Amino acid sequence: TSQKRSAGLLQRTIAKKRT
């Protein structure tokens, strides 16, 4: 599903912002 891919991308963006 695209939802799982979107969730992974969103989490990656948040992790980058946290760094």
KEZA-128771 format. One line per 2 residues: for each residue x, y, z of N, C-alpha, C, O, CB. Coordinates in steps of 0.05 Angstrom, whole numbers, plus 32768, in hexadecimal, padded with zeros to 4 digits. Glycine has a CB too. Example, Ala and Ser with C-alpha at 12.3 -4.5 7.8 and 13.67 -1.06 7.14 Angstrom:
2
8108,7F8E,809C,80F6,7FA6,809C,8108,7FBE,809C,811D,7FBE,80A9,80E2,7FA7,80B5  8101,7FD3,808E,8111,7FEB,808F,8102,8001,809D,810C,8017,80A1,811A,7FF4,8072
This chain:
19
8011,7FE8,8000,8000,8000,8000,8011,8019,8000,8028,8019,800A,7FED,8000,8019  8007,802E,7FF5,8015,8047,7FF4,8017,8054,8010,8029,8063,8017,8008,805C,7FE1
8004,804D,8021,8003,8059,803C,801D,8051,804B,8029,8062,8059,7FEA,804F,804C  8025,8038,8049,803D,8030,8057,8055,803F,804D,8067,8046,805C,8042,8011,8054
8056,8044,8034,806D,8053,8028,806C,8070,8031,8081,807B,8038,806C,8051,8008  8055,807B,8032,8052,8097,803B,805B,8099,8058,8068,80AD,8060,8035,80A1,8038
8053,8086,8068,805A,8087,8085,8079,8086,8088,8084,8094,8098,804C,8070,8095  8085,8075,8078,80A3,8072,807A,80B0,808C,8071,80C4,8094,807D,80AC,805A,8068
80A5,8098,805D,80B2,80B1,8053,80AE,80C7,8068,80C0,80D7,806D,80A5,80BA,8038  8097,80C8,8074,8092,80DD,8088,80A4,80D9,80A0,80AF,80EC,80AB,8074,80DC,8091
80A7,80C0,80A9,80B9,80BB,80C0,80D5,80C3,80B9,80E4,80CD,80CB,80B7,809D,80C9  80DD,80BF,80A1,80F9,80C5,8099,80FC,80E4,809A,8111,80EE,80A3,8100,80BA,807C
80E9,80F2,8091,80EA,8110,8091,80EC,811A,80AE,80FB,812C,80B4,80D2,811C,8083  80DC,810E,80C0,80DC,8117,80DC,80F8,8110,80E8,8103,8121,80F7,80C6,8108,80EC
8103,80F9,80E2,811D,80F2,80ED,8132,8105,80E3,8144,810C,80F3,8124,80D4,80E5  8130,810E,80CB,8144,8121,80C0,8142,813C,80CF,8155,8149,80D5,8141,8125,80A1
8129,8144,80D4,8125,815D,80E1,812F,815C,80FE,8138,816F,810A,8106,8165,80E1  812D,8144,810A,8136,8141,8126,8154,8142,8128,815F,814C,813C,812B,8126,8132
8161,8139,8114,817F,8138,8115,818A,8154,8118,81A3,8158,8119,818A,812B,80FB
